[in-house]
Amino acid sequence: MKYFETLYESRRKFIIVLALWMIYFLDSGIAKAYYGVILQDLIEQFEADTGTMGAILSLTQFFGFILGFVCVGDTIAMGLISSYFIEYHAATSVITTGLPLAIMSFAPMTQIFIDTYGWRGAMLLLGGLNIHFVAAAALLKPTEHIQTYSNDATYESLEKSNKAGEDNTNRFTACFKDIINISLLKNSSFIIVLFVAGIASYSFNGWVVYLISFARSKGLSPADAAIVATTSGVGSFVIRPLMALLQGQISPRQLLYVGSALVALSYAGFYFATTFLTVCSVSFVLGAGLSIVGTEVYVAAYDIIREDDAVSAVAWIHLFFGIGYIISGYVTGWLYDQSKNFDLSWIELSAVSSLPIVALGAEDLWNLSRR
């Protein structure tokens, strides 16, 4: 009997990883397709400023993260990781490989859609791919082993809660109150992680929205510009095995230092990149750095909070993701509109991307001074 229970748990964990990977894959790929590949066509179609269009597209991402903050979407999904897995470092690394694989496939695929059907037809096809989110979500139905925190400080299984027939409004209100969990903000280390998350999304959005437009501004064809985006995905994917090898030897916090440095240096490198090869090379390093920061910000949060607060922690992280997205979408595009090239935008993104190093370093120095 115990054998079958163990087998069931193993299969259930595999299904959770598969579902979360699918969510990450579709979310990242479609974001790159909408905000990166199609952006230039939208600017030309509506004769809009780059900053305005970038802000509008980033606003959609912001609303997505706000929904996540109120107990919807991949906030719940990512919060399941620490509940299902003791080795959540490895599980998070596997799940987030969906991002680089999505970038490698969606960028060239979307360009083919545009060349064949136009940007409107491409958006219809991408909308059809969005439907697969429903299948992924259906796989995430929790079992009796996943516990949730209730307002009366007792723990009930979600299945028992459903059987009890609680009112949907009351359950949502309870979920909202629990997921906010303001007490997490009393932890200064968690505040630093949230700051790093906000900067990470700021840097990530600048890459997602404007990298292909930057490549095309260098005189590259739309197909070559899509290849530039693909090299970022390759860099993001290649760094994963190295991160797995370093697990246990280097802390998530140290990896945040490394990832932030790579991102800052890469954006600075774009200032000097003028050829297809140099742009691809810098894009490769940028993808690696963004992959490190995007993965380790979750792991760093899991390391400093209780397991019961995992969903709340992810909700706060996603809120700061959304804030970083909407600011980056406008500021980076506005700087381009003012200077008519991306040089100033890359300098700004390089400076902002280095801020996590300053914040993490300041906290480390503070902790050393108190010893």
URRABEL-V628820 format. One record per pair of residues at least 4 apart in sequence whose ideal C-beta (glycine too) atoms are under 7 Angstrom apart, sorted by sequence separation. I is the first residue (numbers start at 1). J is the second residue. D is the distance in Angstrom with one decimal. If there is no record, write none. Layout:
# URRABEL-V628820
i=I j=J d=D
i=I j=J d=D
This chain:
# URRABEL-V628820
i=1 j=5 d=6.6
i=2 j=6 d=6.3
i=3 j=7 d=6.3
i=4 j=8 d=6.2
i=5 j=9 d=6.5
i=6 j=10 d=6.4
i=7 j=11 d=6.4
i=8 j=12 d=6.1
i=9 j=13 d=6.4
i=10 j=14 d=6.6
i=11 j=15 d=6.5
i=12 j=16 d=6.5
i=13 j=17 d=6.4
i=14 j=18 d=6.2
i=15 j=19 d=6.2
i=16 j=20 d=6.2
i=17 j=21 d=6.0
i=18 j=22 d=6.4
i=19 j=23 d=6.6
i=20 j=24 d=6.3
i=21 j=25 d=6.0
i=22 j=26 d=6.2
i=23 j=27 d=5.9
i=24 j=28 d=6.0
i=25 j=29 d=6.0
i=26 j=30 d=5.9
i=27 j=31 d=6.2
i=28 j=32 d=6.4
i=29 j=33 d=6.3
i=30 j=34 d=6.1
i=31 j=35 d=5.7
i=32 j=36 d=4.8
i=33 j=37 d=5.3
i=34 j=38 d=5.7
i=35 j=39 d=6.0
i=38 j=42 d=5.9
i=39 j=43 d=6.4
i=40 j=44 d=6.5
i=41 j=45 d=6.0
i=42 j=46 d=6.1
i=48 j=52 d=5.1
i=49 j=53 d=6.8
i=50 j=54 d=6.0
i=51 j=55 d=6.2
i=52 j=56 d=6.5
i=53 j=57 d=6.4
i=54 j=58 d=6.1
i=55 j=59 d=6.3
i=58 j=62 d=6.3
i=59 j=63 d=6.6
i=60 j=64 d=6.6
i=61 j=65 d=6.6
i=62 j=66 d=6.4
i=63 j=67 d=6.5
i=64 j=68 d=6.7
i=65 j=69 d=6.5
i=66 j=70 d=7.0
i=68 j=72 d=6.0
i=71 j=75 d=6.8
i=74 j=78 d=5.6
i=75 j=79 d=6.3
i=76 j=80 d=6.9
i=80 j=84 d=5.7
i=81 j=85 d=5.8
i=87 j=91 d=6.5
i=88 j=92 d=5.8
i=89 j=93 d=6.6
i=90 j=94 d=6.4
i=91 j=95 d=6.2
i=92 j=96 d=6.1
i=97 j=101 d=6.1
i=98 j=102 d=5.9
i=99 j=103 d=6.6
i=100 j=104 d=6.2
i=101 j=105 d=6.4
i=102 j=106 d=5.3
i=103 j=107 d=6.1
i=105 j=109 d=5.7
i=106 j=110 d=5.7
i=107 j=111 d=6.8
i=108 j=112 d=6.5
i=109 j=113 d=6.6
i=110 j=114 d=6.4
i=111 j=115 d=6.3
i=112 j=116 d=6.1
i=113 j=117 d=5.7
i=114 j=118 d=6.5
i=117 j=121 d=2.7
i=118 j=122 d=6.9
i=119 j=123 d=6.4
i=120 j=124 d=6.8
i=121 j=125 d=6.6
i=122 j=126 d=6.3
i=123 j=127 d=6.2
i=124 j=128 d=6.8
i=125 j=129 d=6.9
i=126 j=130 d=6.8
i=132 j=136 d=6.5
i=133 j=137 d=6.1
i=134 j=138 d=6.4
i=142 j=146 d=3.9
i=150 j=154 d=5.6
i=156 j=160 d=5.3
i=157 j=161 d=6.9
i=158 j=162 d=6.4
i=159 j=163 d=6.5
i=160 j=164 d=6.4
i=166 j=170 d=5.9
i=167 j=171 d=6.7
i=168 j=172 d=6.3
i=169 j=173 d=6.3
i=170 j=174 d=6.3
i=171 j=175 d=6.1
i=172 j=176 d=6.2
i=173 j=177 d=6.5
i=174 j=178 d=6.2
i=175 j=179 d=5.9
i=176 j=180 d=6.5
i=187 j=191 d=6.9
i=188 j=192 d=6.7
i=189 j=193 d=6.7
i=190 j=194 d=6.5
i=191 j=195 d=6.6
i=192 j=196 d=6.4
i=193 j=197 d=6.3
i=194 j=198 d=6.5
i=195 j=199 d=6.5
i=196 j=200 d=6.0
i=197 j=201 d=6.5
i=198 j=202 d=6.4
i=199 j=203 d=6.3
i=200 j=204 d=6.0
i=201 j=205 d=6.0
i=202 j=206 d=6.9
i=203 j=207 d=6.8
i=204 j=208 d=6.1
i=205 j=209 d=5.8
i=206 j=210 d=5.8
i=207 j=211 d=5.1
i=210 j=214 d=5.6
i=211 j=215 d=6.5
i=212 j=216 d=6.4
i=213 j=217 d=6.3
i=214 j=218 d=6.8
i=216 j=220 d=5.8
i=220 j=224 d=4.1
i=221 j=225 d=6.9
i=222 j=226 d=6.6
i=223 j=227 d=6.8
i=224 j=228 d=6.8
i=226 j=230 d=6.5
i=227 j=231 d=6.7
i=229 j=233 d=7.0
i=230 j=234 d=6.5
i=231 j=235 d=6.4
i=232 j=236 d=6.3
i=233 j=237 d=6.2
i=234 j=238 d=6.0
i=235 j=239 d=6.5
i=239 j=243 d=6.0
i=240 j=244 d=6.5
i=241 j=245 d=6.4
i=242 j=246 d=6.3
i=243 j=247 d=6.9
i=246 j=250 d=4.7
i=250 j=254 d=4.7
i=252 j=256 d=6.5
i=254 j=258 d=6.7
i=255 j=259 d=6.0
i=256 j=260 d=6.0
i=257 j=261 d=6.4
i=258 j=262 d=6.5
i=259 j=263 d=6.4
i=260 j=264 d=6.3
i=261 j=265 d=6.2
i=262 j=266 d=6.1
i=263 j=267 d=6.6
i=264 j=268 d=6.6
i=265 j=269 d=6.2
i=266 j=270 d=7.0
i=269 j=273 d=6.0
i=274 j=278 d=6.3
i=275 j=279 d=6.8
i=276 j=280 d=6.3
i=277 j=281 d=6.3
i=278 j=282 d=6.4
i=279 j=283 d=6.1
i=280 j=284 d=6.4
i=281 j=285 d=7.0
i=282 j=286 d=6.2
i=283 j=287 d=6.4
i=284 j=288 d=6.8
i=285 j=289 d=6.4
i=286 j=290 d=6.2
i=287 j=291 d=6.2
i=288 j=292 d=6.7
i=289 j=293 d=6.5
i=290 j=294 d=5.7
i=291 j=295 d=6.3
i=292 j=296 d=5.9
i=293 j=297 d=6.1
i=295 j=299 d=6.6
i=296 j=300 d=5.7
i=297 j=301 d=6.7
i=298 j=302 d=6.4
i=299 j=303 d=6.5
i=300 j=304 d=7.0
i=301 j=305 d=6.2
i=305 j=309 d=4.5
i=309 j=313 d=5.6
i=310 j=314 d=6.5
i=311 j=315 d=6.3
i=312 j=316 d=6.6
i=313 j=317 d=6.4
i=314 j=318 d=6.2
i=315 j=319 d=6.5
i=316 j=320 d=6.7
i=317 j=321 d=6.3
i=318 j=322 d=6.5
i=319 j=323 d=6.7
i=320 j=324 d=6.3
i=321 j=325 d=6.3
i=322 j=326 d=6.6
i=323 j=327 d=6.5
i=324 j=328 d=5.9
i=325 j=329 d=6.2
i=327 j=331 d=5.9
i=328 j=332 d=5.6
i=329 j=333 d=6.6
i=330 j=334 d=5.8
i=331 j=335 d=6.5
i=332 j=336 d=6.8
i=333 j=337 d=6.4
i=334 j=338 d=6.5
i=335 j=339 d=6.3
i=339 j=343 d=6.7
i=342 j=346 d=5.7
i=343 j=347 d=6.6
i=344 j=348 d=6.3
i=345 j=349 d=6.2
i=346 j=350 d=6.1
i=347 j=351 d=6.5
i=348 j=352 d=6.3
i=349 j=353 d=5.9
i=350 j=354 d=6.8
i=354 j=358 d=6.8
i=355 j=359 d=6.2
i=356 j=360 d=5.9
i=357 j=361 d=5.9
i=358 j=362 d=6.2
i=359 j=363 d=6.6
i=360 j=364 d=6.3
i=361 j=365 d=6.3
i=362 j=366 d=6.3
i=363 j=367 d=6.4
i=364 j=368 d=6.4
i=365 j=369 d=6.4
i=366 j=370 d=6.7
i=32 j=37 d=6.9
i=33 j=38 d=6.5
i=43 j=48 d=5.5
i=48 j=53 d=4.6
i=67 j=72 d=4.3
i=68 j=73 d=4.7
i=71 j=76 d=6.6
i=114 j=119 d=5.4
i=117 j=122 d=5.9
i=156 j=161 d=5.3
i=161 j=166 d=6.0
i=166 j=171 d=4.9
i=215 j=220 d=4.7
i=220 j=225 d=4.9
i=250 j=255 d=6.0
i=273 j=278 d=4.1
i=305 j=310 d=6.9
i=339 j=344 d=4.7
i=67 j=73 d=5.6
i=68 j=74 d=6.2
i=69 j=75 d=6.8
i=82 j=88 d=4.9
i=85 j=91 d=4.2
i=149 j=155 d=6.6
i=150 j=156 d=5.8
i=184 j=190 d=5.5
i=185 j=191 d=6.5
i=216 j=222 d=6.6
i=273 j=279 d=4.6
i=336 j=342 d=5.7
i=43 j=50 d=6.2
i=68 j=75 d=3.7
i=81 j=88 d=5.0
i=113 j=121 d=6.7
i=114 j=122 d=4.8
i=147 j=155 d=4.8
i=148 j=156 d=6.7
i=220 j=228 d=7.0
i=302 j=310 d=6.5
i=305 j=313 d=4.9
i=64 j=73 d=7.0
i=113 j=122 d=3.7
i=215 j=224 d=6.9
i=216 j=225 d=4.8
i=273 j=282 d=5.0
i=335 j=344 d=4.8
i=336 j=345 d=5.3
i=43 j=53 d=5.2
i=81 j=91 d=5.3
i=147 j=157 d=6.2
i=148 j=158 d=5.6
i=215 j=225 d=3.8
i=335 j=345 d=4.5
i=42 j=53 d=5.8
i=81 j=92 d=5.9
i=110 j=122 d=5.9
i=113 j=125 d=5.4
i=146 j=158 d=6.2
i=243 j=255 d=7.0
i=270 j=282 d=5.6
i=301 j=313 d=4.7
i=144 j=157 d=4.6
i=212 j=225 d=4.6
i=215 j=228 d=4.4
i=269 j=282 d=4.2
i=332 j=345 d=4.7
i=335 j=348 d=5.9
i=39 j=53 d=6.5
i=212 j=226 d=6.7
i=144 j=159 d=5.0
i=142 j=158 d=4.8
i=212 j=228 d=6.9
i=266 j=282 d=5.4
i=301 j=317 d=6.2
i=332 j=348 d=7.0
i=211 j=228 d=6.5
i=212 j=229 d=5.6
i=332 j=349 d=6.5
i=39 j=57 d=6.8
i=211 j=229 d=5.8
i=266 j=285 d=4.8
i=298 j=317 d=6.9
i=266 j=286 d=3.6
i=297 j=317 d=6.6
i=211 j=232 d=6.9
i=35 j=57 d=4.7
i=34 j=57 d=6.6
i=151 j=174 d=5.5
i=262 j=285 d=5.9
i=263 j=286 d=6.4
i=266 j=289 d=5.9
i=150 j=174 d=6.4
i=207 j=232 d=6.9
i=151 j=177 d=6.6
i=262 j=288 d=6.0
i=263 j=289 d=3.9
i=262 j=289 d=3.0
i=263 j=290 d=5.9
i=149 j=178 d=5.2
i=31 j=61 d=6.8
i=259 j=289 d=4.9
i=262 j=292 d=6.9
i=263 j=293 d=6.5
i=259 j=292 d=3.1
i=260 j=293 d=6.0
i=258 j=292 d=6.2
i=259 j=293 d=3.8
i=255 j=292 d=5.5
i=256 j=293 d=6.2
i=259 j=296 d=6.5
i=256 j=296 d=5.2
i=255 j=296 d=4.5
i=256 j=297 d=6.9
i=252 j=296 d=4.4
i=256 j=300 d=6.3
i=27 j=74 d=6.8
i=252 j=299 d=4.3
i=253 j=300 d=5.8
i=252 j=300 d=4.2
i=231 j=280 d=4.5
i=235 j=284 d=3.8
i=239 j=288 d=4.1
i=243 j=292 d=6.7
i=234 j=284 d=6.3
i=235 j=285 d=6.2
i=238 j=288 d=6.9
i=23 j=74 d=5.5
i=228 j=279 d=5.5
i=232 j=283 d=4.6
i=235 j=286 d=6.9
i=236 j=287 d=4.0
i=252 j=303 d=6.1
i=224 j=276 d=6.0
i=228 j=280 d=5.6
i=231 j=283 d=4.7
i=232 j=284 d=6.8
i=235 j=287 d=3.3
i=236 j=288 d=6.2
i=239 j=291 d=5.3
i=231 j=284 d=4.8
i=234 j=287 d=6.9
i=235 j=288 d=4.1
i=239 j=292 d=6.3
i=23 j=77 d=5.8
i=232 j=286 d=5.9
i=233 j=287 d=6.0
i=236 j=290 d=6.5
i=228 j=283 d=5.1
i=232 j=287 d=3.4
i=236 j=291 d=3.7
i=214 j=270 d=6.9
i=218 j=274 d=6.9
i=220 j=276 d=6.0
i=231 j=287 d=7.0
i=20 j=77 d=5.4
i=80 j=140 d=6.8
i=196 j=256 d=6.0
i=203 j=263 d=5.2
i=218 j=279 d=6.3
i=77 j=140 d=5.8
i=83 j=146 d=5.2
i=16 j=80 d=6.2
i=215 j=279 d=5.9
i=80 j=146 d=6.8
i=16 j=84 d=5.4
i=28 j=98 d=6.2
i=32 j=102 d=6.7
i=37 j=107 d=5.8
i=13 j=84 d=5.5
i=24 j=95 d=5.8
i=28 j=99 d=4.2
i=32 j=103 d=5.4
i=36 j=107 d=6.8
i=13 j=85 d=6.8
i=24 j=96 d=5.9
i=38 j=110 d=6.8
i=211 j=283 d=6.8
i=271 j=343 d=5.5
i=25 j=98 d=3.5
i=29 j=102 d=3.2
i=33 j=106 d=4.8
i=37 j=110 d=4.3
i=41 j=114 d=6.5
i=17 j=91 d=6.4
i=21 j=95 d=5.1
i=24 j=98 d=3.3
i=28 j=102 d=4.1
i=29 j=103 d=7.0
i=32 j=106 d=5.3
i=37 j=111 d=5.7
i=20 j=95 d=4.5
i=24 j=99 d=5.9
i=28 j=103 d=6.6
i=32 j=107 d=5.8
i=271 j=346 d=5.2
i=25 j=101 d=6.2
i=29 j=105 d=6.5
i=30 j=106 d=6.9
i=38 j=114 d=6.9
i=270 j=346 d=4.3
i=271 j=347 d=6.3
i=17 j=94 d=6.0
i=21 j=98 d=4.7
i=25 j=102 d=4.8
i=29 j=106 d=3.4
i=33 j=110 d=4.0
i=37 j=114 d=6.9
i=42 j=119 d=6.9
i=17 j=95 d=6.1
i=41 j=119 d=4.2
i=268 j=346 d=6.9
i=207 j=286 d=6.2
i=267 j=346 d=4.8
i=38 j=119 d=5.3
i=267 j=349 d=4.3
i=268 j=350 d=4.2
i=207 j=290 d=6.4
i=267 j=350 d=3.8
i=38 j=122 d=6.5
i=38 j=123 d=7.0
i=204 j=290 d=5.5
i=264 j=350 d=5.0
i=267 j=353 d=5.9
i=203 j=290 d=6.7
i=264 j=353 d=4.2
i=204 j=294 d=6.6
i=263 j=353 d=4.4
i=264 j=354 d=4.1
i=34 j=126 d=6.9
i=33 j=126 d=5.5
i=200 j=293 d=4.6
i=260 j=353 d=6.2
i=200 j=294 d=6.1
i=260 j=354 d=6.6
i=30 j=126 d=5.6
i=260 j=356 d=4.3
i=261 j=357 d=6.4
i=200 j=297 d=5.8
i=260 j=357 d=5.1
i=30 j=129 d=6.5
i=30 j=130 d=6.4
i=197 j=297 d=4.9
i=256 j=356 d=6.2
i=257 j=357 d=6.0
i=196 j=297 d=5.7
i=26 j=129 d=6.5
i=257 j=360 d=6.2
i=71 j=175 d=4.5
i=193 j=297 d=6.2
i=256 j=360 d=6.2
i=71 j=176 d=5.7
i=26 j=132 d=5.9
i=70 j=176 d=5.7
i=26 j=133 d=6.0
i=193 j=300 d=5.2
i=253 j=360 d=6.5
i=71 j=179 d=4.7
i=193 j=301 d=5.0
i=22 j=132 d=6.9
i=23 j=133 d=6.7
i=111 j=222 d=5.6
i=190 j=301 d=6.7
i=111 j=223 d=6.1
i=23 j=136 d=4.9
i=22 j=136 d=4.2
i=190 j=304 d=5.8
i=111 j=226 d=4.3
i=189 j=304 d=4.9
i=190 j=305 d=6.5
i=19 j=136 d=4.7
i=187 j=304 d=6.5
i=108 j=226 d=4.6
i=107 j=226 d=4.5
i=108 j=227 d=7.0
i=201 j=320 d=7.0
i=205 j=324 d=6.7
i=19 j=139 d=3.7
i=197 j=317 d=4.7
i=201 j=321 d=4.1
i=205 j=325 d=4.7
i=209 j=329 d=6.0
i=18 j=139 d=6.9
i=19 j=140 d=5.2
i=184 j=305 d=6.6
i=107 j=229 d=3.9
i=108 j=230 d=6.1
i=194 j=316 d=5.8
i=198 j=320 d=3.9
i=202 j=324 d=3.8
i=206 j=328 d=5.2
i=210 j=332 d=5.8
i=107 j=230 d=5.5
i=194 j=317 d=6.5
i=197 j=320 d=4.5
i=201 j=324 d=3.4
i=205 j=328 d=4.1
i=15 j=139 d=5.4
i=16 j=140 d=6.9
i=197 j=321 d=5.9
i=201 j=325 d=5.2
i=205 j=329 d=5.8
i=217 j=341 d=6.6
i=184 j=309 d=6.1
i=198 j=323 d=5.6
i=199 j=324 d=6.5
i=202 j=327 d=6.3
i=217 j=342 d=6.3
i=103 j=229 d=6.1
i=104 j=230 d=5.0
i=194 j=320 d=4.8
i=198 j=324 d=4.3
i=202 j=328 d=4.2
i=206 j=332 d=4.7
i=103 j=230 d=6.8
i=181 j=309 d=6.0
i=184 j=312 d=5.9
i=214 j=342 d=4.5
i=103 j=232 d=5.8
i=104 j=233 d=3.6
i=184 j=313 d=6.3
i=103 j=233 d=3.2
i=104 j=234 d=6.1
i=12 j=143 d=6.3
i=181 j=312 d=3.7
i=101 j=233 d=6.9
i=179 j=311 d=5.8
i=180 j=312 d=7.0
i=184 j=316 d=6.3
i=210 j=342 d=6.7
i=100 j=233 d=4.4
i=103 j=236 d=6.7
i=104 j=237 d=6.9
i=179 j=312 d=5.3
i=210 j=345 d=6.8
i=100 j=236 d=3.4
i=101 j=237 d=6.4
i=179 j=315 d=5.0
i=99 j=236 d=6.2
i=100 j=237 d=3.7
i=97 j=237 d=6.5
i=97 j=240 d=5.7
i=206 j=349 d=4.7
i=203 j=349 d=6.1
i=58 j=205 d=5.9
i=93 j=240 d=6.1
i=203 j=352 d=6.8
i=93 j=243 d=6.0
i=202 j=352 d=5.8
i=203 j=353 d=4.5
i=58 j=209 d=6.8
i=93 j=244 d=5.9
i=57 j=209 d=6.3
i=199 j=352 d=6.2
i=90 j=244 d=7.0
i=199 j=353 d=6.6
i=54 j=209 d=5.1
i=54 j=210 d=7.0
i=199 j=355 d=5.3
i=90 j=247 d=7.0
i=199 j=356 d=5.2
i=89 j=247 d=5.6
i=149 j=308 d=5.5
i=196 j=356 d=4.3
i=196 j=359 d=6.7
i=195 j=359 d=5.4
i=192 j=359 d=5.5
i=192 j=360 d=6.5
i=39 j=209 d=6.1
i=192 j=363 d=5.3
i=36 j=208 d=5.5
i=35 j=208 d=5.2
i=36 j=209 d=6.1
i=40 j=213 d=5.4
i=35 j=209 d=4.6
i=39 j=213 d=5.9
i=189 j=363 d=7.0
i=36 j=211 d=6.1
i=37 j=212 d=5.7
i=32 j=208 d=5.7
i=36 j=212 d=4.7
i=40 j=216 d=6.2
i=31 j=208 d=5.9
i=100 j=287 d=6.7
i=37 j=226 d=6.5
i=100 j=291 d=6.3
i=99 j=291 d=6.9
i=36 j=229 d=6.1
i=99 j=294 d=6.9
i=32 j=229 d=6.6
i=96 j=294 d=6.6
i=96 j=295 d=4.8
i=93 j=295 d=6.0
i=92 j=295 d=6.0
i=92 j=298 d=5.5
i=92 j=299 d=5.6
i=89 j=299 d=5.4
i=88 j=302 d=5.6
i=78 j=298 d=6.6
i=82 j=302 d=5.2
i=83 j=307 d=6.7
i=82 j=307 d=5.2
i=83 j=310 d=6.6
i=82 j=310 d=4.1
i=79 j=310 d=4.6
i=79 j=311 d=3.1
i=76 j=311 d=6.1
i=79 j=314 d=4.7
i=75 j=311 d=6.5
i=78 j=314 d=4.6
i=75 j=314 d=5.1
i=75 j=315 d=4.8
i=75 j=318 d=5.3
i=69 j=315 d=5.0
i=68 j=315 d=6.4
i=69 j=318 d=5.9
i=68 j=318 d=4.2
i=69 j=319 d=4.5
i=65 j=318 d=4.5
i=65 j=319 d=6.2
i=65 j=321 d=5.0
i=66 j=322 d=5.8
i=65 j=322 d=3.1
i=62 j=322 d=4.2
i=61 j=322 d=6.7
i=62 j=325 d=5.4
i=61 j=325 d=4.5
i=62 j=326 d=4.2
i=58 j=325 d=4.8
i=59 j=326 d=5.8
i=58 j=326 d=4.9
i=58 j=328 d=6.6
i=55 j=326 d=6.9
i=58 j=329 d=2.6
i=57 j=329 d=6.3
i=55 j=329 d=4.7
i=54 j=329 d=4.2
i=55 j=330 d=3.7
i=54 j=330 d=6.3
i=54 j=332 d=6.5
i=55 j=333 d=6.7
i=51 j=330 d=5.4
i=54 j=333 d=3.5
i=53 j=333 d=6.9
i=51 j=333 d=3.3
i=50 j=333 d=4.1
i=51 j=334 d=3.6
i=51 j=336 d=6.9
i=50 j=336 d=4.9
i=51 j=337 d=5.1
i=50 j=337 d=5.4
i=49 j=337 d=5.0
